[in-house]
Amino acid sequence: MVAPRTSRALNAQTELTTRGNLLQGPLPRPGTWDLGETGIDFVPEDPARGRNQVRWEDVDEVRCDIVREHVRSLTVETVTGERVVMIAADSLGVLRTIAAHVGRDRLVDVNAGG
């Protein structure tokens, strides 16, 4: 489940930090993605907006928009049906970190034929 907005960090140890955007509503929200032992934590540039957080155990599926070995976006779908759409500067690093925590079987390439 996507955690309620908070100002507290989700992870005690961060494995990967990268700049990026959260696609929520009509405009992208710029900020920083922190991935660690507990889950995914989006820290917006505007701290008043609060963080968006997803724990690893709540990840149901990650839909990957991959074109020519470039990850354009990642959509994290939770077990409660919520969605977090990520755009990250180090999108390949984000994808590898997510796969290490939730398993490759939960990753879906939306552009794969078949």
N, CA, C and O atoms as CSV, one atom per row, in Angstrom:
chain,resi,resn,atom,element,x,y,z
A,1,MET,N,N,0.838,-1.173,0.000
A,1,MET,CA,C,0.000,0.000,0.000
A,1,MET,C,C,0.878,1.229,0.000
A,1,MET,O,O,1.951,1.215,0.603
A,2,VAL,N,N,0.458,2.286,-0.654
A,2,VAL,CA,C,1.189,3.540,-0.650
A,2,VAL,C,C,0.980,4.165,0.719
A,2,VAL,O,O,-0.148,4.390,1.157
A,3,ALA,N,N,2.102,4.439,1.385
A,3,ALA,CA,C,2.032,4.970,2.752
A,3,ALA,C,C,1.446,6.378,2.755
A,3,ALA,O,O,1.555,7.099,1.764
A,4,PRO,N,N,0.826,6.771,3.863
A,4,PRO,CA,C,0.316,8.137,3.965
A,4,PRO,C,C,1.457,9.142,3.851
A,4,PRO,O,O,2.609,8.823,4.146
A,5,ARG,N,N,1.133,10.331,3.430
A,5,ARG,CA,C,2.142,11.378,3.303
A,5,ARG,C,C,2.835,11.596,4.641
A,5,ARG,O,O,2.189,11.651,5.688
A,6,THR,N,N,4.137,11.716,4.593
A,6,THR,CA,C,4.915,11.914,5.805
A,6,THR,C,C,6.171,12.705,5.480
A,6,THR,O,O,6.525,12.866,4.312
A,7,SER,N,N,6.840,13.194,6.506
A,7,SER,CA,C,8.114,13.882,6.301
A,7,SER,C,C,9.262,12.964,6.708
A,7,SER,O,O,10.428,13.335,6.569
A,8,ARG,N,N,8.944,11.766,7.210
A,8,ARG,CA,C,9.960,10.830,7.686
A,8,ARG,C,C,10.426,9.898,6.583
A,8,ARG,O,O,9.637,9.459,5.746
A,9,ALA,N,N,11.716,9.601,6.595
A,9,ALA,CA,C,12.293,8.690,5.610
A,9,ALA,C,C,11.786,7.271,5.845
A,9,ALA,O,O,11.591,6.857,6.988
A,10,LEU,N,N,11.578,6.541,4.777
A,10,LEU,CA,C,11.113,5.163,4.854
A,10,LEU,C,C,12.256,4.208,5.180
A,10,LEU,O,O,12.076,3.252,5.934
A,11,ASN,N,N,13.424,4.467,4.616
A,11,ASN,CA,C,14.562,3.563,4.728
A,11,ASN,C,C,15.613,4.079,5.703
A,11,ASN,O,O,15.932,5.268,5.712
A,12,ALA,N,N,16.149,3.178,6.526
A,12,ALA,CA,C,17.279,3.531,7.390
A,12,ALA,C,C,18.559,3.572,6.560
A,12,ALA,O,O,19.451,4.380,6.821
A,13,GLN,N,N,18.643,2.691,5.554
A,13,GLN,CA,C,19.800,2.637,4.659
A,13,GLN,C,C,19.308,2.780,3.225
A,13,GLN,O,O,18.419,2.052,2.784
A,14,THR,N,N,19.892,3.713,2.516
A,14,THR,CA,C,19.515,3.940,1.119
A,14,THR,C,C,20.488,3.218,0.206
A,14,THR,O,O,21.701,3.383,0.334
A,15,GLU,N,N,19.965,2.416,-0.718
A,15,GLU,CA,C,20.786,1.672,-1.669
A,15,GLU,C,C,21.009,2.457,-2.956
A,15,GLU,O,O,22.056,2.331,-3.591
A,16,LEU,N,N,20.020,3.271,-3.341
A,16,LEU,CA,C,20.113,4.050,-4.580
A,16,LEU,C,C,19.327,5.337,-4.410
A,16,LEU,O,O,18.191,5.323,-3.936
A,17,THR,N,N,19.935,6.448,-4.798
A,17,THR,CA,C,19.263,7.745,-4.819
A,17,THR,C,C,19.434,8.330,-6.211
A,17,THR,O,O,20.540,8.346,-6.753
A,18,THR,N,N,18.334,8.811,-6.793
A,18,THR,CA,C,18.396,9.408,-8.122
A,18,THR,C,C,17.338,10.490,-8.245
A,18,THR,O,O,16.272,10.399,-7.636
A,19,ARG,N,N,17.632,11.501,-9.025
A,19,ARG,CA,C,16.665,12.559,-9.308
A,19,ARG,C,C,15.593,12.003,-10.235
A,19,ARG,O,O,15.822,11.036,-10.961
A,20,GLY,N,N,14.425,12.627,-10.201
A,20,GLY,CA,C,13.363,12.189,-11.091
A,20,GLY,C,C,12.060,12.888,-10.820
A,20,GLY,O,O,12.009,13.912,-10.138
A,21,ASN,N,N,11.012,12.323,-11.363
A,21,ASN,CA,C,9.672,12.876,-11.229
A,21,ASN,C,C,8.692,11.788,-10.812
A,21,ASN,O,O,8.845,10.615,-11.152
A,22,LEU,N,N,7.690,12.215,-10.070
A,22,LEU,CA,C,6.538,11.386,-9.759
A,22,LEU,C,C,5.419,11.899,-10.649
A,22,LEU,O,O,5.082,13.083,-10.607
A,23,LEU,N,N,4.842,11.017,-11.454
A,23,LEU,CA,C,3.739,11.419,-12.317
A,23,LEU,C,C,2.456,11.149,-11.561
A,23,LEU,O,O,2.009,10.010,-11.429
A,24,GLN,N,N,1.881,12.230,-11.072
A,24,GLN,CA,C,0.658,12.135,-10.273
A,24,GLN,C,C,-0.150,13.392,-10.569
A,24,GLN,O,O,0.279,14.501,-10.250
A,25,GLY,N,N,-1.290,13.224,-11.164
A,25,GLY,CA,C,-2.073,14.389,-11.559
A,25,GLY,C,C,-1.599,14.930,-12.897
A,25,GLY,O,O,-0.882,14.243,-13.625
A,26,PRO,N,N,-1.991,16.150,-13.226
A,26,PRO,CA,C,-1.700,16.685,-14.557
A,26,PRO,C,C,-0.242,17.086,-14.774
A,26,PRO,O,O,0.213,17.139,-15.917
A,27,LEU,N,N,0.501,17.369,-13.700
A,27,LEU,CA,C,1.889,17.818,-13.843
A,27,LEU,C,C,2.850,16.899,-13.096
A,27,LEU,O,O,2.524,16.403,-12.018
A,28,PRO,N,N,4.040,16.668,-13.670
A,28,PRO,CA,C,5.029,15.863,-12.949
A,28,PRO,C,C,5.529,16.609,-11.716
A,28,PRO,O,O,5.664,17.833,-11.723
A,29,ARG,N,N,5.803,15.839,-10.647
A,29,ARG,CA,C,6.352,16.422,-9.424
A,29,ARG,C,C,7.832,16.088,-9.353
A,29,ARG,O,O,8.185,14.917,-9.218
A,30,PRO,N,N,8.706,17.083,-9.441
A,30,PRO,CA,C,10.144,16.811,-9.363
A,30,PRO,C,C,10.581,16.497,-7.935
A,30,PRO,O,O,9.984,16.966,-6.965
A,31,GLY,N,N,11.637,15.693,-7.831
A,31,GLY,CA,C,12.169,15.351,-6.524
A,31,GLY,C,C,13.256,14.308,-6.633
A,31,GLY,O,O,13.958,14.213,-7.640
A,32,THR,N,N,13.381,13.520,-5.563
A,32,THR,CA,C,14.416,12.494,-5.478
A,32,THR,C,C,13.782,11.160,-5.109
A,32,THR,O,O,12.927,11.088,-4.226
A,33,TRP,N,N,14.211,10.105,-5.795
A,33,TRP,CA,C,13.790,8.742,-5.477
A,33,TRP,C,C,14.863,8.110,-4.616
A,33,TRP,O,O,16.031,8.085,-5.004
A,34,ASP,N,N,14.488,7.596,-3.446
A,34,ASP,CA,C,15.384,6.856,-2.559
A,34,ASP,C,C,14.865,5.429,-2.454
A,34,ASP,O,O,13.718,5.214,-2.062
A,35,LEU,N,N,15.695,4.455,-2.799
A,35,LEU,CA,C,15.332,3.046,-2.689
A,35,LEU,C,C,16.256,2.406,-1.670
A,35,LEU,O,O,17.473,2.580,-1.720
A,36,GLY,N,N,15.663,1.662,-0.742
A,36,GLY,CA,C,16.462,1.062,0.318
A,36,GLY,C,C,15.897,-0.258,0.773
A,36,GLY,O,O,15.141,-0.909,0.051
A,37,GLU,N,N,16.272,-0.654,1.991
A,37,GLU,CA,C,15.900,-1.977,2.501
A,37,GLU,C,C,14.411,-2.137,2.744
A,37,GLU,O,O,13.908,-3.260,2.747
A,38,THR,N,N,13.686,-1.028,2.948
A,38,THR,CA,C,12.260,-1.111,3.258
A,38,THR,C,C,11.369,-0.896,2.038
A,38,THR,O,O,10.294,-1.488,1.942
A,39,GLY,N,N,11.820,-0.037,1.087
A,39,GLY,CA,C,10.982,0.222,-0.071
A,39,GLY,C,C,11.409,1.433,-0.871
A,39,GLY,O,O,12.573,1.836,-0.861
A,40,ILE,N,N,10.436,2.004,-1.568
A,40,ILE,CA,C,10.629,3.146,-2.464
A,40,ILE,C,C,10.101,4.388,-1.763
A,40,ILE,O,O,8.988,4.389,-1.237
A,41,ASP,N,N,10.911,5.450,-1.759
A,41,ASP,CA,C,10.566,6.693,-1.066
A,41,ASP,C,C,10.785,7.851,-2.035
A,41,ASP,O,O,11.908,8.077,-2.486
A,42,PHE,N,N,9.721,8.584,-2.355
A,42,PHE,CA,C,9.849,9.772,-3.211
A,42,PHE,C,C,9.850,11.008,-2.321
A,42,PHE,O,O,8.906,11.240,-1.565
A,43,VAL,N,N,10.913,11.799,-2.416
A,43,VAL,CA,C,11.063,13.027,-1.638
A,43,VAL,C,C,10.874,14.204,-2.600
A,43,VAL,O,O,11.760,14.472,-3.412
A,44,PRO,N,N,9.749,14.907,-2.530
A,44,PRO,CA,C,9.501,16.003,-3.474
A,44,PRO,C,C,10.371,17.217,-3.181
A,44,PRO,O,O,10.805,17.429,-2.049
A,45,GLU,N,N,10.619,18.011,-4.221
A,45,GLU,CA,C,11.369,19.262,-4.031
A,45,GLU,C,C,10.631,20.185,-3.065
A,45,GLU,O,O,11.256,20.885,-2.269
A,46,ASP,N,N,9.316,20.186,-3.135
A,46,ASP,CA,C,8.495,20.986,-2.225
A,46,ASP,C,C,8.133,20.117,-1.023
A,46,ASP,O,O,7.226,19.291,-1.121
A,47,PRO,N,N,8.831,20.286,0.126
A,47,PRO,CA,C,8.598,19.415,1.273
A,47,PRO,C,C,7.173,19.467,1.819
A,47,PRO,O,O,6.749,18.530,2.495
A,48,ALA,N,N,6.438,20.515,1.550
A,48,ALA,CA,C,5.065,20.623,2.037
A,48,ALA,C,C,4.153,19.584,1.380
A,48,ALA,O,O,3.081,19.285,1.904
A,49,ARG,N,N,4.565,19.040,0.251
A,49,ARG,CA,C,3.738,18.046,-0.453
A,49,ARG,C,C,3.831,16.662,0.164
A,49,ARG,O,O,3.008,15.801,-0.144
A,50,GLY,N,N,4.809,16.426,1.026
A,50,GLY,CA,C,4.957,15.123,1.667
A,50,GLY,C,C,5.548,14.086,0.733
A,50,GLY,O,O,5.559,14.259,-0.486
A,51,ARG,N,N,6.030,13.027,1.311
A,51,ARG,CA,C,6.660,11.943,0.562
A,51,ARG,C,C,5.608,10.947,0.078
A,51,ARG,O,O,4.522,10.846,0.649
A,52,ASN,N,N,5.947,10.218,-0.980
A,52,ASN,CA,C,5.169,9.062,-1.420
A,52,ASN,C,C,6.046,7.846,-1.163
A,52,ASN,O,O,7.206,7.814,-1.573
A,53,GLN,N,N,5.495,6.850,-0.490
A,53,GLN,CA,C,6.285,5.692,-0.095
A,53,GLN,C,C,5.555,4.395,-0.396
A,53,GLN,O,O,4.342,4.290,-0.214
A,54,VAL,N,N,6.318,3.404,-0.863
A,54,VAL,CA,C,5.777,2.070,-1.120
A,54,VAL,C,C,6.745,1.065,-0.496
A,54,VAL,O,O,7.941,1.076,-0.786
A,55,ARG,N,N,6.217,0.209,0.353
A,55,ARG,CA,C,7.028,-0.851,0.961
A,55,ARG,C,C,7.158,-2.008,-0.027
A,55,ARG,O,O,6.247,-2.271,-0.812
A,56,TRP,N,N,8.301,-2.696,0.021
A,56,TRP,CA,C,8.539,-3.797,-0.913
A,56,TRP,C,C,7.447,-4.856,-0.828
A,56,TRP,O,O,7.024,-5.383,-1.857
A,57,GLU,N,N,6.986,-5.177,0.369
A,57,GLU,CA,C,5.987,-6.242,0.505
A,57,GLU,C,C,4.638,-5.864,-0.096
A,57,GLU,O,O,3.789,-6.731,-0.302
A,58,ASP,N,N,4.431,-4.577,-0.379
A,58,ASP,CA,C,3.177,-4.122,-0.963
A,58,ASP,C,C,3.202,-4.061,-2.489
A,58,ASP,O,O,2.174,-3.795,-3.110
A,59,VAL,N,N,4.369,-4.306,-3.103
A,59,VAL,CA,C,4.491,-4.245,-4.565
A,59,VAL,C,C,3.892,-5.502,-5.173
A,59,VAL,O,O,4.309,-6.616,-4.856
A,60,ASP,N,N,2.907,-5.315,-6.051
A,60,ASP,CA,C,2.270,-6.434,-6.747
A,60,ASP,C,C,2.921,-6.650,-8.109
A,60,ASP,O,O,3.231,-7.781,-8.484
A,61,GLU,N,N,3.128,-5.550,-8.852
A,61,GLU,CA,C,3.663,-5.631,-10.204
A,61,GLU,C,C,4.340,-4.311,-10.539
A,61,GLU,O,O,3.939,-3.252,-10.054
A,62,VAL,N,N,5.371,-4.387,-11.374
A,62,VAL,CA,C,6.050,-3.183,-11.850
A,62,VAL,C,C,6.000,-3.220,-13.372
A,62,VAL,O,O,6.613,-4.077,-14.008
A,63,ARG,N,N,5.266,-2.285,-13.936
A,63,ARG,CA,C,5.121,-2.201,-15.396
A,63,ARG,C,C,6.201,-1.271,-15.923
A,63,ARG,O,O,6.273,-0.105,-15.536
A,64,CYS,N,N,7.040,-1.796,-16.808
A,64,CYS,CA,C,8.206,-1.078,-17.302
A,64,CYS,C,C,7.989,-0.658,-18.751
A,64,CYS,O,O,7.672,-1.495,-19.597
A,65,ASP,N,N,8.155,0.613,-19.042
A,65,ASP,CA,C,8.079,1.123,-20.412
A,65,ASP,C,C,9.520,1.215,-20.910
A,65,ASP,O,O,10.223,2.191,-20.645
A,66,ILE,N,N,9.947,0.176,-21.639
A,66,ILE,CA,C,11.330,0.067,-22.100
A,66,ILE,C,C,11.353,0.175,-23.617
A,66,ILE,O,O,10.646,-0.550,-24.316
A,67,VAL,N,N,12.183,1.100,-24.119
A,67,VAL,CA,C,12.348,1.280,-25.554
A,67,VAL,C,C,13.842,1.333,-25.849
A,67,VAL,O,O,14.562,2.183,-25.324
A,68,ARG,N,N,14.292,0.421,-26.689
A,68,ARG,CA,C,15.712,0.358,-27.080
A,68,ARG,C,C,16.643,0.401,-25.874
A,68,ARG,O,O,17.567,1.213,-25.823
A,69,GLU,N,N,16.402,-0.458,-24.925
A,69,GLU,CA,C,17.212,-0.609,-23.717
A,69,GLU,C,C,17.214,0.632,-22.824
A,69,GLU,O,O,18.087,0.776,-21.967
A,70,HIS,N,N,16.253,1.520,-23.016
A,70,HIS,CA,C,16.092,2.699,-22.160
A,70,HIS,C,C,14.756,2.581,-21.424
A,70,HIS,O,O,13.708,2.395,-22.043
A,71,VAL,N,N,14.810,2.689,-20.111
A,71,VAL,CA,C,13.594,2.614,-19.304
A,71,VAL,C,C,12.990,4.023,-19.238
A,71,VAL,O,O,13.535,4.913,-18.585
A,72,ARG,N,N,11.854,4.208,-19.925
A,72,ARG,CA,C,11.233,5.542,-19.941
A,72,ARG,C,C,10.460,5.821,-18.669
A,72,ARG,O,O,10.512,6.933,-18.142
A,73,SER,N,N,9.740,4.824,-18.166
A,73,SER,CA,C,8.986,5.004,-16.925
A,73,SER,C,C,8.739,3.647,-16.288
A,73,SER,O,O,8.807,2.602,-16.935
A,74,LEU,N,N,8.450,3.704,-14.987
A,74,LEU,CA,C,8.104,2.507,-14.223
A,74,LEU,C,C,6.808,2.797,-13.481
A,74,LEU,O,O,6.685,3.830,-12.822
A,75,THR,N,N,5.848,1.900,-13.586
A,75,THR,CA,C,4.596,2.040,-12.862
A,75,THR,C,C,4.528,0.931,-11.822
A,75,THR,O,O,4.406,-0.248,-12.154
A,76,VAL,N,N,4.608,1.329,-10.565
A,76,VAL,CA,C,4.556,0.378,-9.465
A,76,VAL,C,C,3.097,0.233,-9.049
A,76,VAL,O,O,2.460,1.201,-8.635
A,77,GLU,N,N,2.578,-0.981,-9.164
A,77,GLU,CA,C,1.203,-1.262,-8.763
A,77,GLU,C,C,1.247,-2.047,-7.462
A,77,GLU,O,O,1.986,-3.023,-7.334
A,78,THR,N,N,0.443,-1.606,-6.498
A,78,THR,CA,C,0.457,-2.235,-5.182
A,78,THR,C,C,-0.640,-3.279,-5.054
A,78,THR,O,O,-1.522,-3.376,-5.908
A,79,VAL,N,N,-0.579,-4.048,-3.994
A,79,VAL,CA,C,-1.587,-5.080,-3.745
A,79,VAL,C,C,-2.965,-4.487,-3.472
A,79,VAL,O,O,-3.971,-5.192,-3.562
A,80,THR,N,N,-3.021,-3.194,-3.140
A,80,THR,CA,C,-4.308,-2.529,-2.904
A,80,THR,C,C,-4.814,-1.795,-4.147
A,80,THR,O,O,-5.836,-1.110,-4.091
A,81,GLY,N,N,-4.093,-1.939,-5.281
A,81,GLY,CA,C,-4.536,-1.325,-6.527
A,81,GLY,C,C,-4.062,0.098,-6.754
A,81,GLY,O,O,-4.464,0.732,-7.730
A,82,GLU,N,N,-3.224,0.606,-5.881
A,82,GLU,CA,C,-2.698,1.958,-6.066
A,82,GLU,C,C,-1.529,1.924,-7.043
A,82,GLU,O,O,-0.878,0.893,-7.212
A,83,ARG,N,N,-1.268,3.068,-7.685
A,83,ARG,CA,C,-0.195,3.160,-8.677
A,83,ARG,C,C,0.722,4.333,-8.379
A,83,ARG,O,O,0.280,5.414,-7.992
A,84,VAL,N,N,2.015,4.087,-8.571
A,84,VAL,CA,C,3.026,5.131,-8.467
A,84,VAL,C,C,3.808,5.091,-9.771
A,84,VAL,O,O,4.445,4.086,-10.085
A,85,VAL,N,N,3.761,6.187,-10.535
A,85,VAL,CA,C,4.457,6.245,-11.814
A,85,VAL,C,C,5.751,7.036,-11.621
A,85,VAL,O,O,5.745,8.201,-11.223
A,86,MET,N,N,6.857,6.356,-11.919
A,86,MET,CA,C,8.185,6.909,-11.690
A,86,MET,C,C,8.899,7.220,-13.001
A,86,MET,O,O,8.839,6.454,-13.962
A,87,ILE,N,N,9.577,8.367,-13.013
A,87,ILE,CA,C,10.548,8.678,-14.060
A,87,ILE,C,C,11.824,8.984,-13.293
A,87,ILE,O,O,11.803,9.807,-12.379
A,88,ALA,N,N,12.924,8.347,-13.638
A,88,ALA,CA,C,14.151,8.516,-12.865
A,88,ALA,C,C,15.341,8.736,-13.786
A,88,ALA,O,O,15.400,8.184,-14.884
A,89,ALA,N,N,16.292,9.552,-13.328
A,89,ALA,CA,C,17.508,9.785,-14.098
A,89,ALA,C,C,18.282,8.479,-14.266
A,89,ALA,O,O,18.766,8.185,-15.359
A,90,ASP,N,N,18.403,7.699,-13.204
A,90,ASP,CA,C,19.064,6.392,-13.256
A,90,ASP,C,C,17.984,5.313,-13.279
A,90,ASP,O,O,17.865,4.521,-12.344
A,91,SER,N,N,17.210,5.290,-14.339
A,91,SER,CA,C,16.077,4.370,-14.415
A,91,SER,C,C,16.513,2.913,-14.454
A,91,SER,O,O,15.817,2.053,-13.914
A,92,LEU,N,N,17.637,2.615,-15.075
A,92,LEU,CA,C,18.116,1.237,-15.110
A,92,LEU,C,C,18.550,0.790,-13.716
A,92,LEU,O,O,18.299,-0.350,-13.325
A,93,GLY,N,N,19.197,1.678,-12.967
A,93,GLY,CA,C,19.563,1.368,-11.585
A,93,GLY,C,C,18.336,1.151,-10.718
A,93,GLY,O,O,18.323,0.257,-9.872
A,94,VAL,N,N,17.306,1.962,-10.921
A,94,VAL,CA,C,16.043,1.805,-10.179
A,94,VAL,C,C,15.428,0.449,-10.509
A,94,VAL,O,O,14.991,-0.266,-9.607
A,95,LEU,N,N,15.390,0.091,-11.780
A,95,LEU,CA,C,14.816,-1.186,-12.200
A,95,LEU,C,C,15.579,-2.358,-11.574
A,95,LEU,O,O,14.963,-3.309,-11.093
A,96,ARG,N,N,16.897,-2.294,-11.579
A,96,ARG,CA,C,17.708,-3.368,-10.980
A,96,ARG,C,C,17.473,-3.470,-9.472
A,96,ARG,O,O,17.384,-4.570,-8.927
A,97,THR,N,N,17.375,-2.325,-8.803
A,97,THR,CA,C,17.151,-2.330,-7.353
A,97,THR,C,C,15.780,-2.910,-7.028
A,97,THR,O,O,15.649,-3.713,-6.105
A,98,ILE,N,N,14.761,-2.510,-7.779
A,98,ILE,CA,C,13.417,-3.051,-7.560
A,98,ILE,C,C,13.421,-4.562,-7.789
A,98,ILE,O,O,12.866,-5.308,-6.982
A,99,ALA,N,N,14.043,-5.022,-8.879
A,99,ALA,CA,C,14.085,-6.451,-9.191
A,99,ALA,C,C,14.784,-7.241,-8.087
A,99,ALA,O,O,14.385,-8.364,-7.781
A,100,ALA,N,N,15.817,-6.663,-7.493
A,100,ALA,CA,C,16.534,-7.346,-6.413
A,100,ALA,C,C,15.649,-7.542,-5.186
A,100,ALA,O,O,15.841,-8.498,-4.435
A,101,HIS,N,N,14.694,-6.659,-4.975
A,101,HIS,CA,C,13.841,-6.739,-3.789
A,101,HIS,C,C,12.538,-7.504,-4.015
A,101,HIS,O,O,12.097,-8.242,-3.135
A,102,VAL,N,N,11.923,-7.339,-5.178
A,102,VAL,CA,C,10.611,-7.971,-5.397
A,102,VAL,C,C,10.676,-9.176,-6.326
A,102,VAL,O,O,9.710,-9.935,-6.416
A,103,GLY,N,N,11.779,-9.362,-7.006
A,103,GLY,CA,C,11.932,-10.478,-7.938
A,103,GLY,C,C,11.579,-10.082,-9.364
A,103,GLY,O,O,10.710,-9.243,-9.602
A,104,ARG,N,N,12.272,-10.705,-10.299
A,104,ARG,CA,C,12.053,-10.395,-11.718
A,104,ARG,C,C,10.674,-10.835,-12.206
A,104,ARG,O,O,10.175,-10.310,-13.201
A,105,ASP,N,N,10.064,-11.783,-11.524
A,105,ASP,CA,C,8.753,-12.274,-11.946
A,105,ASP,C,C,7.659,-11.222,-11.794
A,105,ASP,O,O,6.582,-11.374,-12.371
A,106,ARG,N,N,7.909,-10.175,-11.042
A,106,ARG,CA,C,6.906,-9.111,-10.883
A,106,ARG,C,C,7.120,-7.956,-11.866
A,106,ARG,O,O,6.358,-6.989,-11.861
A,107,LEU,N,N,8.156,-8.054,-12.710
A,107,LEU,CA,C,8.437,-7.019,-13.707
A,107,LEU,C,C,7.765,-7.390,-15.024
A,107,LEU,O,O,7.853,-8.528,-15.484
A,108,VAL,N,N,7.095,-6.411,-15.619
A,108,VAL,CA,C,6.406,-6.627,-16.897
A,108,VAL,C,C,6.827,-5.542,-17.868
A,108,VAL,O,O,6.684,-4.356,-17.570
A,109,ASP,N,N,7.352,-5.937,-19.044
A,109,ASP,CA,C,7.698,-4.988,-20.088
A,109,ASP,C,C,6.426,-4.718,-20.897
A,109,ASP,O,O,5.928,-5.602,-21.594
A,110,VAL,N,N,5.909,-3.500,-20.798
A,110,VAL,CA,C,4.644,-3.183,-21.478
A,110,VAL,C,C,4.777,-3.158,-22.990
A,110,VAL,O,O,3.768,-3.183,-23.694
A,111,ASN,N,N,6.000,-3.108,-23.505
A,111,ASN,CA,C,6.220,-3.050,-24.948
A,111,ASN,C,C,6.625,-4.400,-25.542
A,111,ASN,O,O,6.887,-4.491,-26.741
A,112,ALA,N,N,6.679,-5.437,-24.725
A,112,ALA,CA,C,7.082,-6.753,-25.217
A,112,ALA,C,C,5.976,-7.330,-26.100
A,112,ALA,O,O,4.794,-7.288,-25.757
A,113,GLY,N,N,6.380,-7.853,-27.208
A,113,GLY,CA,C,5.412,-8.473,-28.116
A,113,GLY,C,C,5.017,-9.845,-27.624
A,113,GLY,O,O,5.738,-10.490,-26.862
A,114,GLY,N,N,3.871,-10.270,-28.071
A,114,GLY,CA,C,3.514,-11.638,-27.730
A,114,GLY,C,C,2.244,-11.708,-27.093
A,114,GLY,O,O,1.790,-12.795,-26.737
